Amino acid sequence: MANTVCNEAKTLPISHRAAVYDCPGSISTKIIELKTPEPGVGEVLIRLTHSGVCHSDLGVMTQSWDVLPHPTPKGQVGGHEGVGEVVKIGPGVPEGRVKIGSRVGVKWVAKVCNNCAACLEQADGVCFGRSISGYFTPGTFQQYVAGPADYVTPIPDGLSSADAAPMLCAGVTMYAALQKSNAIGGDWVAISGAGGGLGHIGVQIAARGLGLRVIGIDHGSKEELVKESGAELFLDITKFDPSSMVREVQASTDGLGCHAVIVCTASNKAYEQSLELLRFGGTVVCVGVPEGVSIPIASAKPAHLISSQLNIVAVSVGNRKDAKAVLDMAARGIVKTKYTVESLDNLTDVFERMSKGQLQGRVVINL
């Protein structure tokens, strides 16, 4: 039986703290007080305790993604890796679907229509009626947020909220990317940007969760993290030009190259060399949004693709099934994000360090 009135755990504050993009187009956030929202029909209100900080948030804030159709509005609350506790249930939520006190997560896709062709194919990231958390929809850099009861993600018992937060975008995206690569246990997979927030999680999912053999590619300062995450081989981008990088990968893979390459960095250079790292029948999976208006894969010519039967695919985050799978991996200790916890007041500084490539792993904001 549906709820006819809101169920509330305790008295809620009239307002709460939030970080907004006060000058979209630049790296700048401002802490303000916002009115605590009421959950609408079919929604729950979540008291957020943690939010991961993703490179996608930087792209939204600085308006550097040409794939987003409209300029980010001033005053936008960013963030899309939020974890918290349900504190109020709106009308129209079926009894038992979610309970007061349950921990749930908010992902990049905040809401789907559940009815379009993409939704019927479980392609949540390209739902024609989707809402994006932190982009024209209130995000998770705040203490309270409302979300659809049928789309927020249950957080497994035994997994801390800080550990769960990065799984809601970085984890689910890399899991979906590896699934789309069609690589199977024992196959070689190269991960470009392997020491980043997405990359080091992807290395763990691949090596420890899926039994793949991983070559991590990144700046030399991230070698220890990449190897700790399970990569068999690490290649320092500062020590190899594109040709020697290709030769090194081939030498490590029986002269054939990798079965798949996951590009989870925004680097144009990573995309430029990605096809050259593949063996016949291999697949490049595009994850990181590159600088510029097109992917500069110089070798992506039909003759080259045809002669070696190569594939180029992409993922736009993952779906609810992917989220459940990667959270289960994290709860079982297969995947463990390397992260630091910082306060909401430090968010601008976090973004500045992210833009300079100075972060190791992930940052989680304690709200």
C-alpha positions in Angstrom: 0.0 0.0 0.0 1.4 3.4 -1.0 2.3 6.0 1.6 -0.3 8.8 1.7 1.7 11.0 4.0 5.4 11.6 4.4 7.2 9.3 6.9 9.9 11.2 8.9 12.7 9.9 11.1 13.2 13.0 13.1 12.9 16.8 13.0 14.8 18.1 10.0 16.6 21.4 9.7 15.0 24.3 7.8 18.3 24.8 5.9 21.6 23.1 5.3 25.1 23.7 3.9 25.8 23.2 0.3 28.7 24.0 -2.1 27.7 25.7 -5.4 29.5 26.6 -8.5 29.5 30.4 -8.1 31.4 31.2 -11.2 30.8 28.5 -13.9 33.6 28.4 -16.4 36.3 28.6 -13.8 37.4 26.6 -10.8 35.4 28.2 -7.9 32.9 27.0 -5.3 31.1 28.8 -2.6 29.5 27.5 0.6 25.9 28.7 1.1 22.8 27.8 3.1 19.9 26.2 1.1 16.4 25.4 2.1 16.1 21.7 3.0 13.9 20.1 0.3 10.7 18.2 0.8 10.6 14.8 -1.0 8.0 14.8 -3.8 5.8 12.0 -5.0 7.8 8.8 -5.3 10.9 10.4 -3.7 12.9 10.1 -0.5 14.9 12.7 1.3 18.5 11.7 2.0 20.8 13.1 4.7 24.1 12.9 2.9 27.2 12.1 4.9 29.8 11.7 2.1 30.3 12.6 -1.6 33.1 11.6 -3.9 34.7 14.2 -6.1 34.9 13.2 -9.8 36.7 14.6 -12.8 33.3 14.9 -14.4 32.4 17.5 -11.7 35.4 19.5 -12.8 34.2 19.4 -16.5 30.7 20.5 -15.5 32.0 23.4 -13.3 34.5 24.7 -15.9 32.1 24.1 -18.8 34.9 22.3 -20.6 32.7 19.4 -21.9 31.2 20.2 -25.3 29.0 17.1 -24.9 26.8 18.9 -22.3 24.3 21.0 -24.3 23.8 23.9 -22.0 26.1 26.2 -19.9 26.2 25.2 -16.3 24.0 27.7 -14.3 25.5 29.9 -11.6 24.5 28.4 -8.2 24.5 24.8 -9.4 25.1 22.3 -6.6 27.6 19.8 -8.0 28.5 16.3 -7.1 27.2 12.8 -8.1 28.7 10.3 -5.8 26.6 10.8 -2.7 26.0 8.4 0.2 23.6 9.0 3.1 20.6 7.9 5.1 17.0 8.1 4.2 15.3 10.5 6.7 11.9 11.1 5.0 9.7 9.2 2.6 7.5 11.1 0.2 3.9 10.2 -0.8 3.4 7.5 -3.4 6.4 5.3 -2.4 5.2 1.7 -2.1 5.5 0.4 1.4 8.7 -1.5 2.0 10.6 -0.2 -1.0 12.9 1.9 1.2 12.9 2.4 4.9 13.8 5.3 7.2 17.4 4.8 8.2 18.4 2.9 5.1 21.7 3.9 3.5 21.5 4.7 -0.2 23.6 6.3 -2.9 23.0 9.0 -5.6 24.8 8.4 -8.9 25.6 10.6 -12.0 22.3 9.7 -13.5 19.9 10.9 -10.8 16.7 9.8 -12.5 15.6 7.8 -15.5 12.3 7.7 -17.3 12.1 3.9 -17.2 10.1 4.0 -20.4 12.3 5.0 -23.4 14.1 2.7 -25.8 17.4 3.2 -23.9 15.8 2.4 -20.5 14.3 -0.8 -22.0 17.9 -1.8 -23.0 19.2 -0.9 -19.4 21.3 1.9 -21.0 20.7 4.3 -18.1 23.4 6.7 -19.1 21.7 7.6 -22.4 18.1 7.6 -21.2 16.3 10.2 -23.2 14.6 11.7 -20.2 17.4 11.3 -17.6 18.4 13.9 -15.0 22.1 14.3 -14.2 23.1 14.9 -10.6 25.1 18.1 -10.3 24.0 19.4 -13.7 20.6 21.2 -13.8 19.7 18.8 -10.9 20.8 19.4 -7.3 23.9 17.4 -6.7 25.6 15.8 -3.7 27.9 18.5 -2.5 25.3 19.3 0.1 23.9 17.8 3.3 20.4 17.0 2.1 19.1 15.9 -1.3 15.9 14.3 -2.7 15.9 11.4 -5.0 13.6 8.8 -6.7 12.9 5.9 -4.3 13.1 3.5 -7.2 16.5 4.7 -8.4 18.6 5.5 -5.4 21.2 2.7 -4.9 21.1 0.5 -1.7 24.5 0.5 0.1 25.6 -3.0 1.4 26.0 -3.5 5.1 29.6 -3.7 6.1 30.7 -1.2 3.5 31.5 2.3 4.9 29.8 5.3 3.4 33.2 6.8 2.5 34.3 3.6 0.7 30.9 3.4 -1.1 30.9 6.9 -2.5 33.5 6.4 -5.3 31.8 3.2 -6.4 28.7 5.2 -7.5 30.5 6.7 -10.5 34.1 5.7 -10.8 33.4 2.1 -9.8 30.2 1.6 -11.8 31.8 3.2 -14.9 34.9 1.1 -14.9 32.9 -2.1 -14.2 30.6 -1.2 -17.2 33.7 -0.4 -19.4 35.3 -3.7 -18.6 32.1 -5.6 -19.3 31.8 -3.8 -22.7 35.4 -4.6 -23.6 34.4 -8.3 -23.8 37.8 -9.3 -22.2 37.6 -12.6 -20.3 39.8 -14.0 -17.6 43.5 -14.2 -18.6 43.2 -11.6 -21.3 45.5 -8.6 -21.4 43.9 -5.2 -20.7 45.7 -1.8 -20.8 44.3 1.0 -18.7 45.3 4.5 -19.6 45.2 6.8 -16.6 45.6 3.8 -14.3 46.6 5.8 -11.3 43.6 8.2 -11.3 40.3 8.1 -9.5 38.7 5.8 -12.1 41.9 4.1 -13.2 43.1 2.5 -9.9 39.6 1.2 -9.2 39.4 -0.2 -12.7 42.7 -2.0 -12.2 41.4 -3.7 -9.1 38.1 -4.7 -10.8 40.0 -6.1 -13.8 42.8 -7.9 -11.9 41.1 -9.0 -8.7 37.4 -9.2 -9.7 37.5 -10.4 -13.3 40.9 -12.2 -13.5 42.3 -10.0 -16.3 46.0 -9.3 -16.8 46.5 -5.5 -16.5 49.0 -3.1 -17.9 48.7 0.2 -16.1 49.7 3.4 -18.0 50.2 6.7 -16.2 52.7 9.2 -14.8 55.6 7.7 -12.9 54.4 9.2 -9.7 51.5 6.8 -9.7 53.4 3.6 -10.2 53.2 2.3 -6.6 49.4 2.9 -6.5 48.9 1.1 -9.9 51.0 -1.9 -8.9 49.3 -2.1 -5.5 46.0 -2.2 -7.3 47.0 -5.3 -9.2 48.7 -4.3 -12.4 51.3 -6.8 -13.7 53.1 -4.1 -15.6 53.4 -0.3 -15.2 54.4 2.0 -18.1 55.5 5.5 -17.2 54.2 8.0 -19.9 57.2 10.2 -19.2 59.6 7.5 -20.3 58.1 6.2 -23.5 57.3 8.0 -26.8 54.2 6.6 -28.6 56.2 4.1 -30.8 58.3 2.7 -27.9 55.1 2.4 -25.8 53.6 0.3 -28.5 56.7 -1.9 -28.7 56.8 -2.4 -24.9 53.1 -3.4 -24.8 53.6 -5.9 -27.7 56.7 -7.4 -26.1 54.8 -8.0 -22.9 51.8 -9.7 -24.7 53.4 -12.3 -26.9 54.0 -9.8 -29.6 50.3 -9.4 -30.2 49.1 -6.5 -28.1 46.2 -6.2 -25.7 42.7 -7.6 -26.0 41.3 -4.3 -24.8 42.4 -0.8 -23.9 40.3 1.3 -21.5 41.0 5.0 -21.8 39.8 6.6 -18.6 41.8 9.8 -18.9 40.9 13.0 -20.7 44.4 13.0 -22.4 44.4 13.3 -26.2 47.7 11.4 -26.3 46.1 8.4 -24.6 43.4 8.3 -27.3 45.9 8.8 -30.1 47.9 5.6 -29.3 45.0 3.5 -28.0 44.3 1.5 -31.2 48.0 0.8 -31.7 48.1 -1.1 -28.4 45.5 -3.6 -29.5 45.9 -7.1 -31.0 43.6 -8.3 -33.8 39.9 -8.2 -32.8 40.7 -5.9 -29.9 38.5 -3.2 -28.4 39.1 0.4 -27.3 36.6 1.5 -24.7 36.2 5.3 -24.4 35.5 6.5 -20.9 37.4 9.7 -20.3 36.0 12.8 -22.1 39.0 14.1 -24.2 40.0 17.7 -24.6 38.7 19.2 -27.8 35.7 18.4 -30.0 36.7 15.0 -31.3 38.6 12.0 -30.4 42.0 12.3 -32.1 42.6 8.6 -32.9 44.8 9.1 -36.0 44.8 5.4 -36.8 41.0 5.0 -36.7 40.8 4.6 -40.5 38.3 2.1 -41.9 41.1 0.1 -43.6 43.0 -0.2 -40.4 39.9 -1.2 -38.4 38.9 -3.7 -41.0 42.2 -5.3 -41.6 42.6 -6.1 -37.8 38.9 -6.3 -37.0 39.2 -3.7 -34.3 36.4 -2.1 -32.3 35.8 1.3 -30.7 33.1 1.4 -28.1 32.1 3.7 -25.3 30.3 3.8 -22.0 28.3 6.5 -20.3 28.5 5.3 -16.7 26.6 2.1 -16.0 23.2 0.9 -15.0 21.6 -0.3 -11.7 22.8 -3.8 -12.2 26.4 -2.6 -12.7 26.2 -0.5 -9.5 25.0 -3.5 -7.5 27.8 -5.7 -8.8 30.6 -3.2 -8.1 29.3 -2.4 -4.6 29.2 -6.1 -3.9 32.8 -6.3 -4.9 33.7 -3.4 -2.6 31.7 -5.0 0.3 33.7 -8.2 -0.2 37.0 -6.4 -0.1 37.8 -7.1 -3.8 37.9 -3.4 -4.6 39.2 -0.8 -2.1 39.4 2.9 -3.2 42.5 4.8 -2.2 41.1 8.1 -1.0 41.6 11.0 1.3 38.7 12.6 3.2 38.4 16.4 3.1 35.8 18.9 4.3 33.3 20.7 2.1 35.2 24.0 2.7 38.2 22.6 0.9 36.3 21.7 -2.3 37.8 24.5 -4.5 41.3 23.5 -3.5 40.5 19.8 -4.3 39.4 20.9 -7.8 42.5 23.0 -8.3 44.7 20.0 -7.4 42.6 17.8 -9.6 43.1 20.1 -12.6 46.9 20.0 -12.1 46.9 16.2 -11.9 48.1 16.2 -8.4 45.6 13.8 -6.8 46.4 10.2 -6.0 43.3 8.1 -6.2 40.1 9.8 -5.1 38.9 12.5 -2.7 35.8 12.0 -0.6 34.1 15.0 1.0 32.8 14.6 4.6 29.5 16.5 4.6 
